[in-house]
Amino acid sequence: MNTKAKKAASAKTNDALLTEAQILKMGDKDYMNPVQLAFFRNRLKELESTLIKNAGETTENLRETPLVPDPADRATIEEEHALELRTRDRERKLLKKVQQSIASIDSGEYGWCEETGEPIGIPRLLARPTATLSLEAQQRRELKQKLYGD
């Protein structure tokens, strides 16, 4: 392979695998361009596969529960299972949000606030890729909940 071909292949690889720093350096005019959408789709797909894998491991762990005669040991095992199930329930809810975020990428709505229609912002999406509200809209919502309850 000649040098030009190597550089072209390297450039394609770099375009496909942007880092967070590269995403953050992009200007406002590049907001939610195809490269950024591909970056977030990849991040969401990785999170989705991790959550699905964890769910499968939990199922296996619960099936392989040893029978122990000691009540204290049994209580400890049951408490561990309860904690694991609570964690998986939270992950199940997150999985639903991840899948909704992937669908919003497909529909072209990803990265835009549901309430205001303004950009959510790259830093917020890097921290929470399933965010549907801008930071300001989220703060307003949390303040209303604090003041008036659910």
DSSP file (Angstrom, degrees, kcal/mol; ACC not computed):
  #  RESIDUE AA STRUCTURE BP1 BP2  ACC     N-H-->O    O-->H-N    N-H-->O    O-->H-N    TCO  KAPPA ALPHA  PHI   PSI    X-CA   Y-CA   Z-CA
    1    1 A M              0   0    0      0, 0.0     2,-0.0     0, 0.0     0, 0.0   0.000 360.0 360.0 360.0 131.0    0.0    0.0    0.0
    2    2 A N     >  -     0   0    0      1,-0.1     4,-2.2     4,-0.0     5,-0.2  -0.265 360.0-102.7 -79.1 170.2    1.5    3.4   -0.9
    3    3 A T  H  > S+     0   0    0      1,-0.2     4,-2.4     2,-0.2     5,-0.2   0.873 119.4  51.9 -62.3 -41.3    1.8    6.3    1.4
    4    4 A K  H  > S+     0   0    0      1,-0.2     4,-2.4     2,-0.2    -1,-0.2   0.909 110.5  48.5 -63.1 -42.0   -1.2    8.2    0.0
    5    5 A A  H  > S+     0   0    0      2,-0.2     4,-2.5     1,-0.2    -1,-0.2   0.889 110.9  51.2 -65.7 -38.9   -3.5    5.2    0.3
    6    6 A K  H  X S+     0   0    0     -4,-2.2     4,-2.5     2,-0.2    -2,-0.2   0.918 111.2  47.8 -64.0 -42.9   -2.3    4.7    3.9
    7    7 A K  H  X S+     0   0    0     -4,-2.4     4,-2.5     2,-0.2    -2,-0.2   0.902 112.0  49.4 -64.8 -40.8   -3.0    8.3    4.7
    8    8 A A  H  X S+     0   0    0     -4,-2.4     4,-2.3     2,-0.2    -2,-0.2   0.916 112.6  47.1 -64.0 -43.1   -6.5    8.1    3.1
    9    9 A A  H  X S+     0   0    0     -4,-2.5     4,-2.2     1,-0.2    -2,-0.2   0.897 112.7  50.2 -64.9 -39.6   -7.3    4.9    5.0
   10   10 A S  H  X S+     0   0    0     -4,-2.5     4,-2.6     2,-0.2    -2,-0.2   0.899 109.5  50.7 -64.9 -40.7   -6.0    6.5    8.2
   11   11 A A  H  X S+     0   0    0     -4,-2.5     4,-2.5     2,-0.2    -2,-0.2   0.906 109.8  50.0 -64.1 -41.9   -8.2    9.6    7.6
   12   12 A K  H  X S+     0   0    0     -4,-2.3     4,-2.1     2,-0.2    -1,-0.2   0.917 111.5  48.8 -62.6 -42.3  -11.3    7.4    7.1
   13   13 A T  H  X S+     0   0    0     -4,-2.2     4,-1.8     1,-0.2    -2,-0.2   0.915 112.1  48.6 -62.8 -43.2  -10.6    5.6   10.3
   14   14 A N  H  < S+     0   0    0     -4,-2.6    -2,-0.2     1,-0.2    -1,-0.2   0.882 110.4  51.1 -65.8 -37.7  -10.1    8.8   12.2
   15   15 A D  H >< S+     0   0    0     -4,-2.5     3,-0.6     1,-0.2    -1,-0.2   0.898 112.6  46.5 -64.0 -39.6  -13.4   10.2   10.7
   16   16 A A  H 3< S+     0   0    0     -4,-2.1     2,-0.3     1,-0.3    -1,-0.2   0.808 117.6  42.8 -72.7 -29.4  -15.2    7.1   11.8
   17   17 A L  T 3< S+     0   0    0     -4,-1.8    -1,-0.3    -5,-0.2    -2,-0.1  -0.473  76.6 172.3-119.6  60.5  -13.8    7.1   15.3
   18   18 A L    <   -     0   0    0     -3,-0.6     2,-0.2    -2,-0.3    -3,-0.1  -0.330  25.9-130.2 -65.7 150.0  -13.8   10.7   16.5
   19   19 A T     >  -     0   0    0      1,-0.1     4,-2.1    -5,-0.1     5,-0.2  -0.501  24.0-106.2 -93.6 168.7  -12.9   11.3   20.1
   20   20 A E  H  > S+     0   0    0      1,-0.2     4,-2.7     2,-0.2     5,-0.2   0.902 121.8  54.9 -59.9 -40.5  -14.8   13.4   22.6
   21   21 A A  H  > S+     0   0    0      1,-0.2     4,-1.6     2,-0.2    -1,-0.2   0.901 107.9  48.5 -61.2 -41.4  -12.2   16.1   22.3
   22   22 A Q  H  > S+     0   0    0      2,-0.2     4,-0.7     1,-0.2    -1,-0.2   0.893 111.7  49.7 -66.0 -39.0  -12.6   16.2   18.5
   23   23 A I  H >< S+     0   0    0     -4,-2.1     3,-0.8     1,-0.2    -2,-0.2   0.916 110.5  50.5 -64.6 -43.1  -16.4   16.4   18.9
   24   24 A L  H 3< S+     0   0    0     -4,-2.7    -1,-0.2     1,-0.2    -2,-0.2   0.809 104.8  58.1 -65.9 -29.5  -16.1   19.2   21.5
   25   25 A K  H 3< S+     0   0    0     -4,-1.6    -1,-0.2    -5,-0.2    -2,-0.2   0.686  83.1 104.8 -75.0 -17.7  -13.8   21.2   19.2
   26   26 A M  S << S-     0   0    0     -3,-0.8    -3,-0.0    -4,-0.7     5,-0.0  -0.321  73.8-116.1 -65.9 147.2  -16.4   21.3   16.4
   27   27 A G    >   -     0   0    0      1,-0.1     3,-1.2     4,-0.0     4,-0.1  -0.176  26.1 -99.3 -78.7 173.1  -18.2   24.6   15.9
   28   28 A D  G >  S+     0   0    0      1,-0.3     3,-1.6     2,-0.2    -1,-0.1   0.813 120.5  62.9 -61.8 -31.8  -21.8   25.5   16.4
   29   29 A K  G 3  S+     0   0    0      1,-0.3    -1,-0.3     3,-0.0    -3,-0.0   0.727 100.7  54.0 -68.1 -19.7  -22.4   25.2   12.6
   30   30 A D  G X  S+     0   0    0     -3,-1.2     3,-1.8     3,-0.1    -1,-0.3   0.380  77.6 141.2 -91.7   3.7  -21.4   21.5   12.8
   31   31 A Y  T <  S-     0   0    0     -3,-1.6    -3,-0.1     1,-0.3    -4,-0.0  -0.252  78.9  -6.1 -58.0 126.2  -24.0   20.7   15.5
   32   32 A M  T 3  S+     0   0    0      1,-0.1    -1,-0.3     2,-0.0    78,-0.1   0.826  91.2 160.1  56.2  40.2  -25.5   17.3   14.9
   33   33 A N    <>  -     0   0    0     -3,-1.8     4,-2.6     1,-0.1     3,-0.3  -0.329  60.2 -90.4 -75.7 171.3  -23.8   16.8   11.6
   34   34 A P  H  > S+     0   0    0      0, 0.0     4,-2.3     0, 0.0     5,-0.1   0.827 127.3  53.6 -56.4 -34.3  -23.6   13.2   10.3
   35   35 A V  H  > S+     0   0    0      2,-0.2     4,-2.1     1,-0.2   -17,-0.2   0.928 111.5  44.6 -67.7 -44.1  -20.2   12.6   12.0
   36   36 A Q  H  > S+     0   0    0     -3,-0.3     4,-2.5    -6,-0.3     5,-0.2   0.912 112.8  51.2 -65.6 -42.1  -21.5   13.7   15.4
   37   37 A L  H  X S+     0   0    0     -4,-2.6     4,-2.6     1,-0.2    -1,-0.2   0.904 110.0  49.9 -61.5 -40.6  -24.7   11.7   14.9
   38   38 A A  H  X S+     0   0    0     -4,-2.3     4,-2.4    -5,-0.2    -1,-0.2   0.895 109.5  52.5 -63.8 -39.9  -22.6    8.6   14.0
   39   39 A F  H  X S+     0   0    0     -4,-2.1     4,-2.2     2,-0.2    -2,-0.2   0.944 113.9  41.5 -59.7 -49.5  -20.5    9.2   17.2
   40   40 A F  H  X S+     0   0    0     -4,-2.5     4,-2.7     2,-0.2     5,-0.2   0.858 112.4  54.4 -70.7 -34.7  -23.5    9.3   19.4
   41   41 A R  H  X S+     0   0    0     -4,-2.6     4,-2.7    -5,-0.2    -1,-0.2   0.937 110.4  47.4 -61.2 -45.0  -25.2    6.4   17.6
   42   42 A N  H  X S+     0   0    0     -4,-2.4     4,-2.3     2,-0.2    -2,-0.2   0.922 112.7  48.6 -61.2 -45.1  -22.0    4.3   18.3
   43   43 A R  H  X S+     0   0    0     -4,-2.2     4,-2.0     1,-0.2    -2,-0.2   0.909 113.9  46.2 -62.9 -42.2  -21.9    5.4   21.9
   44   44 A L  H  X S+     0   0    0     -4,-2.7     4,-2.6     2,-0.2    -2,-0.2   0.886 111.0  52.0 -68.6 -38.8  -25.6    4.6   22.4
   45   45 A K  H  X S+     0   0    0     -4,-2.7     4,-2.4     2,-0.2    -2,-0.2   0.899 109.8  49.8 -64.1 -40.0  -25.3    1.2   20.6
   46   46 A E  H  X S+     0   0    0     -4,-2.3     4,-2.1     2,-0.2    -2,-0.2   0.921 112.3  47.5 -63.3 -43.7  -22.3    0.3   22.9
   47   47 A L  H  X S+     0   0    0     -4,-2.0     4,-2.4     1,-0.2    -2,-0.2   0.906 110.9  52.1 -63.3 -41.9  -24.4    1.2   26.0
   48   48 A E  H  X S+     0   0    0     -4,-2.6     4,-2.3     1,-0.2    -2,-0.2   0.924 110.3  47.1 -60.2 -46.4  -27.4   -0.8   24.7
   49   49 A S  H  X S+     0   0    0     -4,-2.4     4,-2.3     1,-0.2    -1,-0.2   0.871 111.4  51.9 -66.8 -35.1  -25.3   -3.9   24.2
   50   50 A T  H  X S+     0   0    0     -4,-2.1     4,-2.5     2,-0.2    -1,-0.2   0.925 110.6  47.9 -64.9 -43.9  -23.7   -3.5   27.6
   51   51 A L  H  X S+     0   0    0     -4,-2.4     4,-1.9     2,-0.2    -2,-0.2   0.902 112.7  48.0 -64.5 -40.9  -27.1   -3.2   29.2
   52   52 A I  H  X S+     0   0    0     -4,-2.3     4,-1.9     2,-0.2    -1,-0.2   0.901 111.6  50.6 -66.1 -40.5  -28.5   -6.3   27.4
   53   53 A K  H  X S+     0   0    0     -4,-2.3     4,-2.2     1,-0.2    -2,-0.2   0.917 109.2  51.1 -62.7 -43.7  -25.3   -8.3   28.3
   54   54 A N  H  X S+     0   0    0     -4,-2.5     4,-2.2     1,-0.2    -1,-0.2   0.883 107.6  53.2 -61.5 -39.1  -25.8   -7.3   32.0
   55   55 A A  H  X S+     0   0    0     -4,-1.9     4,-2.0     1,-0.2    -1,-0.2   0.908 109.1  49.1 -63.1 -41.5  -29.4   -8.4   31.9
   56   56 A G  H  X S+     0   0    0     -4,-1.9     4,-2.0     1,-0.2    -2,-0.2   0.890 109.7  51.3 -64.8 -39.4  -28.3  -11.8   30.5
   57   57 A E  H  X S+     0   0    0     -4,-2.2     4,-2.7     1,-0.2    -1,-0.2   0.884 107.5  53.4 -65.2 -38.0  -25.7  -12.2   33.2
   58   58 A T  H  X S+     0   0    0     -4,-2.2     4,-2.4     2,-0.2     5,-0.2   0.922 107.1  51.5 -62.3 -43.8  -28.3  -11.4   35.9
   59   59 A T  H  X S+     0   0    0     -4,-2.0     4,-1.8     1,-0.2    -1,-0.2   0.927 111.8  46.8 -58.8 -45.5  -30.5  -14.1   34.6
   60   60 A E  H  X S+     0   0    0     -4,-2.0     4,-1.8     1,-0.2    -2,-0.2   0.911 110.8  52.4 -63.4 -42.7  -27.7  -16.6   34.7
   61   61 A N  H  < S+     0   0    0     -4,-2.7    -2,-0.2     1,-0.2    -1,-0.2   0.893 110.0  48.4 -61.5 -40.0  -26.7  -15.6   38.2
   62   62 A L  H >< S+     0   0    0     -4,-2.4     3,-0.9     1,-0.2    -1,-0.2   0.846 110.6  51.1 -70.5 -32.9  -30.2  -16.0   39.5
   63   63 A R  H 3< S+     0   0    0     -4,-1.8    -1,-0.2     1,-0.2    -2,-0.2   0.839 107.7  53.7 -70.3 -32.4  -30.5  -19.5   37.9
   64   64 A E  T 3< S+     0   0    0     -4,-1.8    -1,-0.2    -5,-0.1    -2,-0.2   0.062  74.6 143.3 -93.3  25.3  -27.2  -20.6   39.5
   65   65 A T    <   -     0   0    0     -3,-0.9     2,-0.1    -5,-0.1    -3,-0.1  -0.502  47.4-132.0 -69.1 124.0  -28.1  -19.8   43.0
   66   66 A P        -     0   0    0      0, 0.0     2,-0.6     0, 0.0    -1,-0.1  -0.466  15.0-119.8 -75.2 148.5  -26.7  -22.3   45.4
   67   67 A L        -     0   0    0     -2,-0.1     7,-0.0     2,-0.0    -2,-0.0  -0.792  34.8-174.4 -87.5 121.7  -29.0  -23.9   48.0
   68   68 A V        -     0   0    0     -2,-0.6     6,-0.1     1,-0.1     0, 0.0  -0.962  23.0-152.0-121.5 135.8  -27.5  -23.1   51.5
   69   69 A P  S    S+     0   0    0      0, 0.0    -1,-0.1     0, 0.0     3,-0.0   0.790  71.6  92.4 -76.2 -26.8  -28.9  -24.5   54.7
   70   70 A D     >  -     0   0    0      1,-0.2     4,-2.4     2,-0.0     5,-0.2  -0.540  67.9-148.3 -74.2 123.7  -27.8  -21.6   56.9
   71   71 A P  H  > S+     0   0    0      0, 0.0     4,-2.4     0, 0.0     5,-0.2   0.850  97.1  53.4 -60.7 -35.4  -30.6  -18.9   57.2
   72   72 A A  H  > S+     0   0    0      2,-0.2     4,-2.1     1,-0.2     5,-0.1   0.919 110.8  45.9 -66.8 -42.6  -28.1  -16.1   57.6
   73   73 A D  H  > S+     0   0    0      2,-0.2     4,-2.4     1,-0.2    -1,-0.2   0.900 112.7  50.9 -65.1 -40.5  -26.3  -17.1   54.4
   74   74 A R  H  X S+     0   0    0     -4,-2.4     4,-2.5     1,-0.2    -2,-0.2   0.901 109.7  50.2 -63.6 -40.7  -29.6  -17.5   52.6
   75   75 A A  H  X S+     0   0    0     -4,-2.4     4,-2.4     2,-0.2    -1,-0.2   0.895 109.8  51.0 -64.7 -39.8  -30.6  -14.0   53.7
   76   76 A T  H  X S+     0   0    0     -4,-2.1     4,-2.2     2,-0.2    -2,-0.2   0.928 111.4  47.4 -62.6 -44.7  -27.3  -12.6   52.5
   77   77 A I  H  X S+     0   0    0     -4,-2.4     4,-2.3     1,-0.2    -2,-0.2   0.908 112.2  49.7 -63.5 -42.7  -27.8  -14.2   49.1
   78   78 A E  H  X S+     0   0    0     -4,-2.5     4,-2.4     1,-0.2    -1,-0.2   0.882 110.1  50.7 -65.2 -37.9  -31.4  -13.0   48.8
   79   79 A E  H  X S+     0   0    0     -4,-2.4     4,-2.3     2,-0.2    -1,-0.2   0.903 109.9  50.2 -66.0 -40.4  -30.3   -9.5   49.7
   80   80 A E  H  X S+     0   0    0     -4,-2.2     4,-2.4     2,-0.2    -2,-0.2   0.897 111.3  49.2 -62.2 -40.7  -27.6   -9.6   47.0
   81   81 A H  H  X S+     0   0    0     -4,-2.3     4,-2.7     2,-0.2    -2,-0.2   0.903 109.5  51.4 -65.3 -40.9  -30.2  -10.8   44.5
   82   82 A A  H  X S+     0   0    0     -4,-2.4     4,-2.2     2,-0.2    -2,-0.2   0.913 111.0  48.1 -63.1 -41.7  -32.6   -8.0   45.5
   83   83 A L  H  X S+     0   0    0     -4,-2.3     4,-2.3     2,-0.2    -2,-0.2   0.919 112.1  49.3 -63.5 -43.6  -29.9   -5.4   45.0
   84   84 A E  H  X S+     0   0    0     -4,-2.4     4,-2.5     1,-0.2    -2,-0.2   0.898 110.7  50.3 -63.6 -40.0  -29.0   -6.9   41.6
   85   85 A L  H  X S+     0   0    0     -4,-2.7     4,-2.0     2,-0.2    -1,-0.2   0.877 109.4  50.6 -67.0 -37.1  -32.6   -6.9   40.5
   86   86 A R  H  X S+     0   0    0     -4,-2.2     4,-2.0     2,-0.2    -2,-0.2   0.913 111.1  49.5 -64.3 -41.5  -33.0   -3.2   41.6
   87   87 A T  H  X S+     0   0    0     -4,-2.3     4,-2.2     1,-0.2    -2,-0.2   0.927 111.3  48.3 -62.5 -44.5  -29.9   -2.4   39.6
   88   88 A R  H  X S+     0   0    0     -4,-2.5     4,-2.4     1,-0.2    -1,-0.2   0.839 107.3  56.3 -66.3 -32.5  -31.3   -4.3   36.5
   89   89 A D  H  X S+     0   0    0     -4,-2.0     4,-1.8     2,-0.2    -1,-0.2   0.919 108.8  46.7 -64.7 -41.7  -34.6   -2.5   36.8
   90   90 A R  H  X S+     0   0    0     -4,-2.0     4,-2.1     1,-0.2    -2,-0.2   0.908 113.1  49.7 -63.2 -41.4  -32.8    0.8   36.6
   91   91 A E  H  X S+     0   0    0     -4,-2.2     4,-2.8     2,-0.2    -2,-0.2   0.846 106.1  56.3 -67.0 -33.0  -30.8   -0.5   33.7
   92   92 A R  H  X S+     0   0    0     -4,-2.4     4,-1.7     2,-0.2    -1,-0.2   0.911 108.8  46.7 -63.3 -42.0  -34.0   -1.6   32.0
   93   93 A K  H  X S+     0   0    0     -4,-1.8     4,-1.6     2,-0.2    -2,-0.2   0.892 113.1  49.2 -66.2 -39.2  -35.4    1.9   32.2
   94   94 A L  H  X S+     0   0    0     -4,-2.1     4,-2.7     1,-0.2    -2,-0.2   0.893 106.5  56.6 -66.0 -39.4  -32.1    3.3   30.9
   95   95 A L  H  X S+     0   0    0     -4,-2.8     4,-2.6     1,-0.2    -1,-0.2   0.895 105.1  51.9 -58.7 -40.7  -32.2    0.7   28.0
   96   96 A K  H  X S+     0   0    0     -4,-1.7     4,-2.0     1,-0.2    -1,-0.2   0.911 111.0  47.2 -62.5 -42.2  -35.6    2.1   27.0
   97   97 A K  H  X S+     0   0    0     -4,-1.6     4,-2.3     2,-0.2    -2,-0.2   0.884 110.7  52.6 -66.5 -38.2  -34.2    5.7   27.0
   98   98 A V  H  X S+     0   0    0     -4,-2.7     4,-2.3     2,-0.2    -2,-0.2   0.934 110.2  47.6 -62.1 -46.2  -31.2    4.5   25.0
   99   99 A Q  H  X S+     0   0    0     -4,-2.6     4,-2.0     1,-0.2    -1,-0.2   0.860 111.2  51.1 -65.3 -35.4  -33.4    2.9   22.4
  100  100 A Q  H  X S+     0   0    0     -4,-2.0     4,-2.0     2,-0.2    -1,-0.2   0.878 109.2  51.7 -66.8 -37.3  -35.6    6.0   22.2
  101  101 A S  H  X S+     0   0    0     -4,-2.3     4,-1.6     2,-0.2    -2,-0.2   0.899 108.5  50.2 -66.3 -40.4  -32.4    8.1   21.7
  102  102 A I  H  X S+     0   0    0     -4,-2.3     4,-1.9     1,-0.2    -1,-0.2   0.908 110.7  50.3 -63.0 -41.0  -31.3    5.8   18.8
  103  103 A A  H  X S+     0   0    0     -4,-2.0     4,-1.8     1,-0.2    -2,-0.2   0.868 107.4  53.8 -64.7 -35.7  -34.8    6.2   17.3
  104  104 A S  H  X>S+     0   0    0     -4,-2.0     5,-2.2     2,-0.2     6,-1.5   0.814 105.3  53.9 -70.7 -28.0  -34.5   10.0   17.7
  105  105 A I  H ><5S+     0   0    0     -4,-1.6     3,-0.8     4,-0.2    -1,-0.2   0.931 109.1  49.3 -64.9 -44.7  -31.2    9.9   15.8
  106  106 A D  H 3<5S+     0   0    0     -4,-1.9    -2,-0.2     1,-0.2    -1,-0.2   0.849 113.3  45.8 -62.3 -34.8  -33.0    8.0   13.0
  107  107 A S  H 3<5S-     0   0    0     -4,-1.8    -1,-0.2    -5,-0.1    -2,-0.2   0.529 113.7-116.2 -88.3  -5.2  -35.8   10.6   12.9
  108  108 A G  T <<5S+     0   0    0     -3,-0.8    -3,-0.2    -4,-0.6    -4,-0.1   0.622  88.5 106.9  83.4  13.5  -33.4   13.6   13.0
  109  109 A E    > < +     0   0    0     -5,-2.2     3,-1.4    -6,-0.2    -4,-0.2   0.501  42.7 119.8-100.5  -6.2  -34.6   14.9   16.4
  110  110 A Y  T 3  S+     0   0    0     -6,-1.5     3,-0.1     1,-0.2    22,-0.1  -0.340  73.4  23.2 -66.3 137.2  -31.6   13.9   18.4
  111  111 A G  T 3  S+     0   0    0     20,-0.3     9,-2.9     1,-0.3    10,-0.5   0.408  97.3 107.4  93.3  -1.8  -29.7   16.7   20.2
  112  112 A W  B <  S-A  119   0A   0     -3,-1.4    -1,-0.3     7,-0.2     6,-0.1  -0.924  75.7-108.6-115.5 136.1  -32.6   19.1   20.2
  113  113 A C     >  -     0   0    0      5,-3.5     4,-1.4    -2,-0.4    20,-0.2  -0.342  17.0-143.6 -63.4 133.4  -34.5   20.0   23.4
  114  114 A E  T  4 S+     0   0    0     18,-2.6    -1,-0.1     1,-0.2    19,-0.1   0.825  97.9  39.1 -66.2 -32.5  -38.1   18.6   23.5
  115  115 A E  T  4 S+     0   0    0     17,-0.2    -1,-0.2     3,-0.1    18,-0.1   0.907 131.7  18.7 -86.0 -44.8  -39.4   21.7   25.2
  116  116 A T  T  4 S-     0   0    0      2,-0.1    -2,-0.2     3,-0.0    -1,-0.1   0.683  86.7-130.2-105.0 -20.9  -37.6   24.6   23.6
  117  117 A G     <  +     0   0    0     -4,-1.4    -3,-0.1     1,-0.3     3,-0.1   0.491  65.5 130.2  79.7   2.7  -36.3   23.2   20.3
  118  118 A E  S    S-     0   0    0      1,-0.1    -5,-3.5    -6,-0.1    -1,-0.3  -0.428  71.3 -81.3 -83.3 162.4  -32.9   24.6   21.1
  119  119 A P  B     -A  112   0A   0      0, 0.0    -7,-0.2     0, 0.0    -1,-0.1  -0.397  28.9-147.0 -62.5 138.3  -29.7   22.5   20.9
  120  120 A I        -     0   0    0     -9,-2.9    15,-0.5    14,-0.1     4,-0.2   0.872  47.5-117.1 -71.9 -38.4  -29.1   20.4   24.1
  121  121 A G     >  -     0   0    0    -10,-0.5     4,-2.2     3,-0.1     5,-0.2   0.147   5.8-105.7 107.9 137.4  -25.3   20.9   23.7
  122  122 A I  H  > S+     0   0    0      1,-0.2     4,-2.5     2,-0.2     5,-0.2   0.913 115.7  54.0 -61.6 -46.4  -22.4   18.5   23.0
  123  123 A P  H  > S+     0   0    0      0, 0.0     4,-1.8     0, 0.0    -1,-0.2   0.911 111.5  46.1 -58.1 -40.5  -21.0   18.6   26.6
  124  124 A R  H  > S+     0   0    0      1,-0.2     4,-2.9     2,-0.2    -2,-0.2   0.909 112.8  49.5 -67.4 -41.2  -24.4   17.6   28.0
  125  125 A L  H  < S+     0   0    0     -4,-2.2    -1,-0.2     2,-0.2    -3,-0.2   0.837 109.0  52.8 -68.5 -31.4  -24.9   14.8   25.5
  126  126 A L  H  < S+     0   0    0     -4,-2.5    -1,-0.2    -5,-0.2    -2,-0.2   0.901 114.9  41.7 -67.7 -39.2  -21.4   13.5   26.2
  127  127 A A  H  < S+     0   0    0     -4,-1.8    -2,-0.2     1,-0.3    -1,-0.2   0.877 136.9  14.0 -73.3 -38.4  -22.2   13.4   29.9
  128  128 A R    ><  -     0   0    0     -4,-2.9     3,-2.1    -5,-0.2    -1,-0.3  -0.764  65.5-175.0-141.0  89.2  -25.8   12.0   29.3
  129  129 A P  T 3  S+     0   0    0      0, 0.0   -18,-0.1     0, 0.0    -4,-0.1   0.649  85.0  58.3 -64.0 -13.1  -26.3   10.7   25.8
  130  130 A T  T 3  S+     0   0    0     -5,-0.0    -5,-0.1   -29,-0.0   -30,-0.0   0.332  75.8 133.2 -96.4   8.1  -30.0   10.1   26.5
  131  131 A A    <   +     0   0    0     -3,-2.1   -20,-0.3    -7,-0.2   -11,-0.1  -0.312  28.8 177.4 -61.2 137.8  -30.7   13.7   27.5
  132  132 A T        +     0   0    0      2,-0.1   -18,-2.6   -22,-0.1     2,-0.3   0.417  62.4  59.5-118.2  -5.5  -33.9   15.1   25.9
  133  133 A L  S    S-     0   0    0    -20,-0.2   -20,-0.1   -19,-0.1    -1,-0.1  -0.932  83.4-113.3-125.0 148.0  -33.8   18.5   27.5
  134  134 A S     >  -     0   0    0     -2,-0.3     4,-2.6     1,-0.1     5,-0.2  -0.294  40.8-103.1 -67.2 164.9  -31.3   21.3   27.4
  135  135 A L  H  > S+     0   0    0    -15,-0.5     4,-2.4     1,-0.2     5,-0.2   0.898 122.7  49.4 -59.1 -41.9  -29.6   22.1   30.7
  136  136 A E  H  > S+     0   0    0      2,-0.2     4,-2.3     1,-0.2    -1,-0.2   0.915 111.8  47.6 -65.3 -43.7  -31.8   25.2   31.3
  137  137 A A  H  > S+     0   0    0      2,-0.2     4,-2.3     1,-0.2    -2,-0.2   0.890 112.2  50.4 -65.2 -39.0  -35.0   23.3   30.5
  138  138 A Q  H  X S+     0   0    0     -4,-2.6     4,-2.6     2,-0.2    -2,-0.2   0.913 110.0  50.1 -65.1 -42.5  -34.0   20.4   32.8
  139  139 A Q  H  X S+     0   0    0     -4,-2.4     4,-2.3    -5,-0.2    -2,-0.2   0.907 110.8  49.6 -62.9 -41.6  -33.2   22.9   35.6
  140  140 A R  H  X S+     0   0    0     -4,-2.3     4,-2.4     2,-0.2    -2,-0.2   0.923 111.6  49.0 -61.6 -43.9  -36.6   24.6   35.2
  141  141 A R  H  X S+     0   0    0     -4,-2.3     4,-2.3     1,-0.2    -2,-0.2   0.918 112.0  48.0 -62.5 -43.9  -38.4   21.2   35.3
  142  142 A E  H  X S+     0   0    0     -4,-2.6     4,-2.2     1,-0.2    -1,-0.2   0.874 110.8  51.5 -66.3 -36.6  -36.5   20.2   38.5
  143  143 A L  H  X S+     0   0    0     -4,-2.3     4,-2.6     2,-0.2     5,-0.2   0.916 109.9  49.2 -65.7 -42.5  -37.3   23.5   40.1
  144  144 A K  H  X S+     0   0    0     -4,-2.4     4,-3.3     1,-0.2     5,-0.4   0.918 111.6  49.4 -61.2 -43.0  -41.0   23.0   39.3
  145  145 A Q  H  X S+     0   0    0     -4,-2.3     4,-1.8     1,-0.2    -1,-0.2   0.889 111.9  48.8 -63.4 -38.2  -40.9   19.5   40.7
  146  146 A K  H  < S+     0   0    0     -4,-2.2    -2,-0.2     2,-0.2    -1,-0.2   0.911 118.9  38.7 -66.5 -42.0  -39.2   20.8   43.9
  147  147 A L  H  < S+     0   0    0     -4,-2.6    -2,-0.2     1,-0.1    -3,-0.2   0.899 134.0  19.2 -76.0 -41.9  -41.7   23.6   44.3
  148  148 A Y  H  < S-     0   0    0     -4,-3.3    -3,-0.2     1,-0.3    -2,-0.2   0.460  98.6-129.2-112.4  -2.6  -44.9   21.8   43.3
  149  149 A G     <        0   0    0     -4,-1.8    -1,-0.3    -5,-0.4    -2,-0.1  -0.272 360.0 360.0  78.2-173.8  -44.1   18.1   43.6
  150  150 A D              0   0    0     -4,-0.1    -1,-0.2    -2,-0.0    -5,-0.1   0.495 360.0 360.0 -71.5 360.0  -44.8   15.6   40.8
